[in-house]
Amino acid sequence: MVSRVIPVEPFDLVIIGGTGDLARRKILPALYQRFVAGQIGKESQIIGAARSEMETESYRSFAAEAIREFTDTDEVKPRKLAAFLKLVSYVTLDAKGEAGWTTLSGMVQENRIRAFYFSVGPSLFGDLAKRLQKYGMAEDDCRIVVEKPFGRDLATAKELNRILARHFDESQIYRIDHYLGKETVQNLMAVRFGNMLFEPLWNSQYVDHIQITVAESVGVGGRGGYYDRAGAMRDMVQNHLMQLFCLIAMEPPAKFEPDSVRDEKLKVIRALEHVKPENIVRGQYDGDGQNPGYRNEVENRDSTTETFVALKAHISNWRWAGTPFYLRTGKRLRDRASEIAVVFKDAPHSIFDEDAGRHHNILTIRLQPNEGIELGVTIKEPGPGGMRLVDVPLDMSFAEVLGPDEADFPDAYERLIMDVIRGNQTLFMRGDEVEAAWAWTDPIIAEWQAAGTEPEPYDPGGSGPEEALFLMHRDGRRWREIKP
Ligand SMILES: NC(=O)c1ccc[n+]([C@@H]2O[C@H](COP(=O)([O-])OP(=O)(O)OC[C@H]3O[C@@H](n4cnc5c(N)ncnc54)[C@H](OP(=O)(O)O)[C@@H]3O)[C@@H](O)[C@H]2O)c1
């Protein structure tokens, strides 16, 4: 199978915050990879912008170093890299002042696609939007890309939306959630809506429950300051897990186009019931001989910030009434492993005797590592031992089915940045979606704050606090093992 690379039209992309961590680790390597793949032509421009005084040559060296360090290929070829760097330039610019803006407006070209990636903290979004307009760069066809966190609650998200809406139409705003750029996440939609097999079973009559796990083995690392003010609910559940939740639970959109898909996702969020405190577990990791505990890591002895959340959610609509959705995310867990598991009900009646055991099908969508989809089916255990049943996976590991080259997917940022250039907002969050997600999250956080309870401590390298296991056990269910 040969994958097709469709070149995008020539564009100017300005990375505001071009010297920052995100530009270094994700944006510049993603652009390089798309250039090597032949998707970005030689006429495009990539302009780094930040306050640091720097010549274009120095910025090119900075970009080259970032690409060598963070590109996931065995070798960065010097000639390809040199060709890519010709696209790159730099402008010294202050979001909060007038320095650099006239120079920038002279660099970006009219009559071609212009995108401005706001790779800076959200407190600068308003200044950037205002100055893009003041210096004539906010015309109808330009696009802006904004990163998470998009607010820290409903009020701040509304305020950000309001500020951006003063200068840009919603169709120009691309709110990134990089989980939506993952190959398997899009495959989830292909599996659901491209096959007849699953959709008739995709409801409370046949599905016992759904589990969504996003587990990380690392701690907060250098992000401690930000994380201690956010916590797992704001940092992961409100955005990444919520997006996965929407895609798994939404009704079929009429078309695979931005507003059809986003309308259906929004309906899911709006149909979510409030999660009662007894259906949520918050945890915080302890230290062990090798690693400090969370409180030491963030140097806040009294921190009550959660590094783990497990919860049971319900959707009030015809399709899902009565089906629980169990969501779980945490840091310093056993492995880095993210998956969605759709656990189907047992057959209504077993024709086999008790020895055969009870079995059910599980459809697992693995997001990382080893992206792929697996369907667990029940078959007879081979051999002469009588009618004993065993569960085996029908494994659709992309690497095996498509071959290693085909399964070498573009990183989520590569796909999403190319979507910005193509003007396709399907995989980006709309303003009302973000607000609805905060409207669901805010009361949960407010209840924690009012109760003043501490998160449950948990050992690093495990599956989180014991209370999270009870959340499932008391319903007669259990979490799937966290493993790659
Ligand atoms: N890093 C990640 O992996 C990651 C992941 C998800 C989301 N994000 C989000 O992405 C944004 C950027 O994150 P980051 O990690 O790259 O931050 P960072 O490393 O602190 O970089 C911030 C960038 O903004 C520039 N900057 C700061 N003030 C400026 C001003 N007044 N005018 C122009 N440029 C200014 C800085 O350069 P100068 O100091 O030279 O101006 C620097 O290039 C944040 O909102 C963050 O939450 C980051």
The ligand as an ORCA input file, in Angstrom:
! r2SCAN-3c Opt
* xyz 0 1
  N       6.138     22.725     25.472
  C       5.172     21.865     25.222
  O       5.395     20.671     25.000
  C       3.736     22.320     25.197
  C       2.732     21.353     25.035
  C       1.401     21.778     24.961
  C       1.106     23.117     25.056
  N       2.099     24.034     25.230
  C       1.722     25.462     25.295
  O       2.376     26.163     24.243
  C       2.735     27.479     24.652
  C       4.247     27.670     24.515
  O       4.891     26.727     25.351
  P       6.471     26.566     25.441
  O       6.703     25.360     26.270
  O       7.103     26.638     24.097
  O       6.874     27.865     26.286
  P       8.320     28.509     26.439
  O       9.393     27.480     26.254
  O       8.297     29.300     27.701
  O       8.427     29.505     25.193
  C       7.707     30.702     25.123
  C       8.087     31.421     23.843
  O       7.390     32.654     23.802
  C       8.301     33.718     23.546
  N       7.770     34.920     24.185
  C       7.536     35.140     25.496
  N       7.046     36.374     25.694
  C       6.951     36.960     24.460
  C       6.523     38.221     24.004
  N       6.092     39.180     24.835
  N       6.552     38.447     22.688
  C       6.995     37.513     21.816
  N       7.416     36.317     22.188
  C       7.405     36.029     23.507
  C       9.609     33.221     24.154
  O      10.757     33.806     23.595
  P      11.399     35.183     24.135
  O      11.583     35.021     25.609
  O      12.669     35.295     23.366
  O      10.454     36.239     23.789
  C       9.555     31.761     23.722
  O       9.940     31.641     22.361
  C       2.232     27.600     26.093
  O       0.944     28.146     26.089
  C       2.160     26.151     26.567
  O       1.223     25.955     27.587
  C       3.399     23.672     25.289
*
